[in-house]
Amino acid sequence: MASSFLLFPSTQTLQSLKPSLPSSALSSRSSSLISLPYSHAPFRVLSTSKSSGPSPTGPLGLTRRHNLSARASTSQYSPTVVENLADVTIFTAAGDPIAFRDLWDPNEGIAVVALLRHFGCPCCWELASALKEAKARFDSAGVKLIAVGVGAPSKARMLAERLPFPMDCLYADPDCKAYNVLDLYYGFGRTFFNPASAKVLSRSRFDALRNAVKNYTIEATPDDRSGVLQQGGMFVFKGKELLYARKDEGTGDHAPLDDIFEVCCNPIA
């Protein structure tokens, strides 16, 4: 499988996108191009520094967080972002509308919300595969896994059936409403030419990517092709509190799952 296929749509598709893009879409919303190590290894325990006392552990068996990705920060969001997100309506993979506020327990429930680029993105199939493998660990810790993608519910079902991925954890946001509330990156340059995207082609990720796209279909791409310019991100919520936020800098620049387990393990640390 050609590496260019994994990152980019056909030349014809790219040409069809260019005329319809506003000039603002060709520039990123942030100038930050920090490149960090990437990991999808779901159960690797983070290394810890020596301390004089015991290291408390939580339900996922990880030590208290101390070394999260430098790009993971909730400070970029206002205190009302969770309330704003609560009013957003998306769709289940079966096509039923559902408000974000109904996706997890608004009081104490912990939820991992992974916003994929779109259902036809091979890199998102890779991330969905890693999340599927991690689901049992999330379940045992009482953490709800939620994956959202850009596209119609019918596109979500393609990913769910072909990967496969649990449909009860998969949601469609065809109009990018949640992505807009969370101010996730969007644009031609951000999607196809950001330095962070180069990690997709690393040898360490080739096998995971190849396995994830065995049953891939480009038909899962949104009918509105402008959706392929949307970037995703990873968030962790506890009730109405945002515990963790990380935007994807470029295509395939997903949050390390070690970060996510660390936060879910110790949500108040």
Phi, psi and omega per residue, in radians:
M1 nan 2.206 -3.099
A2 -1.177 2.437 -3.101
S3 -1.124 -0.558 -3.131
S4 -1.121 -0.546 3.121
F5 -1.123 -0.603 -3.081
L6 -1.213 -0.526 -3.085
L7 -1.731 -0.622 -2.939
F8 -2.180 2.562 3.002
P9 -1.312 -3.103 -3.109
S10 -1.159 2.789 3.107
T11 -1.020 -0.668 3.125
Q12 -1.067 -0.719 3.124
T13 -1.128 -0.752 3.134
L14 -1.090 -0.740 3.140
Q15 -1.119 -0.603 3.142
S16 -1.249 -0.407 -3.136
L17 -1.371 -0.681 -2.968
K18 -0.952 -0.850 -3.076
P19 -1.108 -0.441 -3.053
S20 -1.587 -0.074 -3.066
L21 -1.512 2.285 3.016
P22 -1.218 2.714 -3.096
S23 -1.033 -0.537 -3.137
S24 -1.164 -0.414 -3.117
A25 -1.337 -0.286 -3.112
L26 -1.478 -0.095 3.108
S27 -2.073 2.606 -3.120
S28 -1.379 2.819 3.106
R29 -1.454 -0.069 3.133
S30 -2.538 2.555 3.119
S31 -1.577 -0.021 -3.117
S32 -1.206 2.192 3.140
L33 -2.237 0.604 -3.108
I34 -1.155 2.306 3.129
S35 -1.924 2.187 -3.080
L36 -2.124 2.747 3.079
P37 -1.004 2.525 -3.070
Y38 -1.999 2.487 3.069
S39 -2.610 2.336 3.001
H40 -1.924 0.065 -3.128
A41 -1.071 1.946 -2.924
P42 -1.291 -0.416 -3.007
F43 -2.176 0.355 3.130
R44 -1.339 2.232 -3.130
V45 -1.367 2.330 3.131
L46 -1.183 2.490 3.084
S47 -1.214 2.651 -3.096
T48 -2.239 2.670 3.050
S49 -1.457 2.725 -3.107
K50 -1.230 2.525 3.105
S51 -2.482 2.838 -3.091
S52 -1.384 -0.335 -3.102
G53 -1.976 3.057 3.122
P54 -1.197 2.685 3.101
S55 -1.754 1.876 -3.114
P56 -1.126 2.554 3.126
T57 -2.145 2.830 -3.116
G58 -2.072 -2.922 -3.008
P59 -1.146 -0.309 3.114
L60 -1.674 0.053 3.056
G61 1.289 0.435 3.133
L62 -1.957 2.661 3.105
T63 -1.288 2.889 -3.092
R64 -1.034 2.498 -3.050
R65 -1.126 2.454 -3.103
H66 -2.627 -0.244 -2.987
N67 -2.452 0.812 3.133
L68 -1.207 2.766 3.097
S69 -0.882 2.371 -3.126
A70 -1.100 -0.356 -3.124
R71 -1.557 -0.033 3.108
A72 -1.566 2.005 -3.089
S73 -2.714 2.415 3.071
T74 -1.662 -0.105 -3.050
S75 -1.164 -0.351 -3.133
Q76 -1.312 -0.162 -3.091
Y77 -1.907 2.546 3.114
S78 -1.334 2.795 3.129
P79 -1.064 -0.311 -3.090
T80 -1.654 0.067 -3.043
V81 -1.084 -0.649 -3.134
V82 -1.194 -0.662 3.092
E83 -1.143 -0.700 3.105
N84 -1.124 -0.679 3.138
L85 -1.207 -0.564 -3.106
A86 -1.035 -0.510 -3.093
D87 -1.468 -0.110 -3.110
V88 -1.348 2.327 3.077
T89 -1.840 2.211 3.068
I90 -2.098 -2.793 -3.091
F91 -2.370 2.535 2.991
T92 -1.251 2.912 3.107
A93 -1.121 -0.365 3.102
A94 -1.431 -0.166 3.091
G95 1.770 0.096 -3.135
D96 -1.531 2.351 3.103
P97 -1.210 2.541 3.117
I98 -2.643 2.425 3.124
A99 -1.473 2.567 3.123
F100 -0.986 -0.604 -3.104
R101 -1.081 -0.349 -3.105
D102 -1.691 0.091 -3.083
L103 -1.426 -0.462 3.104
W104 -2.605 2.933 -3.126
D105 -1.092 2.035 -3.081
P106 -1.267 -0.111 -3.125
N107 -1.630 -1.116 -3.068
E108 -2.225 -0.097 -3.053
G109 -1.129 2.444 3.097
I110 -1.792 2.288 -3.119
A111 -2.334 2.386 2.983
V112 -1.736 2.085 -3.123
V113 -1.982 1.928 3.113
A114 -1.769 2.042 3.081
L115 -1.698 1.883 3.136
L116 -1.347 2.830 3.067
R117 -1.105 -1.165 3.080
H118 -2.809 2.872 -3.001
F119 -1.241 -0.238 3.097
G120 -1.740 0.177 3.130
C121 -1.536 2.023 3.140
P122 -0.995 -0.618 3.124
C123 -1.134 -0.529 3.104
C124 -1.320 -0.471 3.011
W125 -1.170 -0.631 3.082
E126 -1.113 -0.821 3.128
L127 -1.124 -0.751 3.135
A128 -1.068 -0.652 3.106
S129 -1.111 -0.747 3.118
A130 -1.139 -0.702 3.118
L131 -1.147 -0.683 3.104
K132 -1.061 -0.753 3.124
E133 -1.136 -0.509 -3.109
A134 -1.522 -0.177 -3.001
K135 -1.019 -0.715 -3.133
A136 -1.053 -0.655 3.126
R137 -1.209 -0.705 3.065
F138 -1.080 -0.808 -3.116
D139 -1.023 -0.760 -3.098
S140 -1.162 -0.395 3.123
A141 -1.659 0.036 -3.136
G142 1.300 0.415 -3.140
V143 -1.769 2.282 -3.137
K144 -1.560 2.286 3.112
L145 -1.705 2.234 -3.142
I146 -2.294 2.162 3.090
A147 -2.055 2.276 -3.119
V148 -2.144 2.421 3.111
G149 -2.337 2.776 3.098
V150 -1.466 2.245 -3.132
G151 2.433 3.002 3.128
A152 -1.297 2.783 3.090
P153 -0.953 -0.580 3.123
S154 -1.102 -0.564 3.090
K155 -1.252 -0.647 3.092
A156 -1.093 -0.689 -3.141
R157 -1.135 -0.571 3.100
M158 -1.064 -0.794 3.111
L159 -1.140 -0.783 -3.097
A160 -1.058 -0.694 -3.072
E161 -1.423 -0.603 -3.032
R162 -1.551 -0.548 -3.074
L163 -1.136 -0.938 -0.132
P164 -1.529 3.000 3.128
F165 -2.525 2.454 -3.103
P166 -1.065 2.105 -3.080
M167 -1.136 -0.483 -3.112
D168 -1.288 -0.080 3.089
C169 -1.915 -0.003 -2.974
L170 -1.965 2.346 -3.078
Y171 -2.375 2.677 -3.118
A172 -1.986 2.386 3.097
D173 -2.219 1.339 -3.022
P174 -1.076 -0.451 -3.109
D175 -1.804 0.176 3.094
C176 1.008 0.554 -3.085
K177 -1.112 -0.813 3.139
A178 -1.170 -0.635 3.133
Y179 -1.103 -0.674 3.127
N180 -1.204 -0.724 3.115
V181 -1.074 -0.684 -3.119
L182 -1.525 0.048 3.039
D183 0.977 0.779 3.127
L184 -1.346 2.672 -3.022
Y185 -1.143 2.620 -3.131
Y186 -2.632 2.419 3.044
G187 2.591 2.788 -3.100
F188 -1.115 -0.911 -3.130
G189 -1.129 -0.725 3.128
R190 -1.054 -0.665 -3.055
T191 -1.360 -0.734 -2.973
F192 -1.899 -0.303 -3.032
F193 -2.260 0.245 3.130
N194 -1.348 2.367 -3.136
P195 -0.976 -0.516 -3.131
A196 -1.110 -0.417 -3.121
S197 -1.242 -0.322 -3.088
A198 -1.089 -0.412 -3.127
K199 -1.115 -0.385 -3.139
V200 -1.085 -0.536 -3.058
L201 -1.585 0.095 -3.129
S202 -1.210 2.606 -3.109
R203 -1.071 -0.600 -3.100
S204 -1.130 -0.399 -3.111
R205 -1.771 -0.125 -3.022
F206 -1.042 -0.830 -3.086
D207 -1.110 -0.754 -3.141
A208 -1.108 -0.703 3.140
L209 -1.191 -0.745 -3.139
R210 -1.108 -0.733 3.138
N211 -1.180 -0.642 -3.091
A212 -1.194 -0.488 -3.042
V213 -1.818 0.347 3.127
K214 -0.986 -0.701 -3.126
N215 -1.924 0.411 -3.097
Y216 -1.095 2.544 3.005
T217 -2.367 2.312 3.116
I218 -1.224 -0.224 3.103
E219 -1.111 -0.294 3.123
A220 -1.347 -0.110 3.099
T221 -1.138 2.459 -3.133
P222 -0.989 2.502 3.081
D223 -1.086 -0.637 3.033
D224 -1.450 1.761 -3.002
R225 -1.108 -0.287 3.083
S226 -1.116 -0.325 3.124
G227 -1.127 -0.362 -3.117
V228 -1.273 -0.195 3.137
L229 -1.559 0.006 -3.129
Q230 -1.471 2.361 3.021
Q231 -1.742 2.809 -3.098
G232 -1.874 -2.784 3.136
G233 -3.117 3.046 -3.115
M234 -2.275 2.363 -3.081
F235 -2.419 2.584 3.050
V236 -2.200 2.260 -3.135
F237 -2.100 2.542 2.933
K238 -2.151 1.845 -3.036
G239 1.051 -2.098 3.139
K240 -1.737 0.231 -3.113
E241 -1.860 2.355 3.065
L242 -1.560 2.025 -3.086
L243 -1.657 -0.526 -3.011
Y244 -2.631 2.407 3.108
A245 -2.557 2.284 3.079
R246 -2.582 2.132 3.099
K247 -1.537 2.485 3.018
D248 -1.281 2.172 3.129
E249 -1.246 -0.580 -3.117
G250 -2.684 -3.094 -3.110
T251 -1.094 2.174 3.121
G252 1.434 0.049 -3.121
D253 -1.523 1.209 -3.042
H254 -1.474 2.707 3.102
A255 -1.145 2.452 3.052
P256 -1.101 2.284 3.134
L257 -1.162 -0.357 3.039
D258 -1.027 -0.713 3.095
D259 -1.021 -0.787 -3.055
I260 -1.148 -0.768 3.105
F261 -1.110 -0.663 -3.134
E262 -1.068 -0.777 -3.118
V263 -1.228 -0.761 3.137
C264 -1.120 -0.551 -3.129
C265 -1.189 -0.691 -3.054
N266 -2.320 1.247 -3.025
P267 -1.143 -0.248 -3.103
I268 -1.989 -0.015 -3.068
A269 -1.152 nan nan
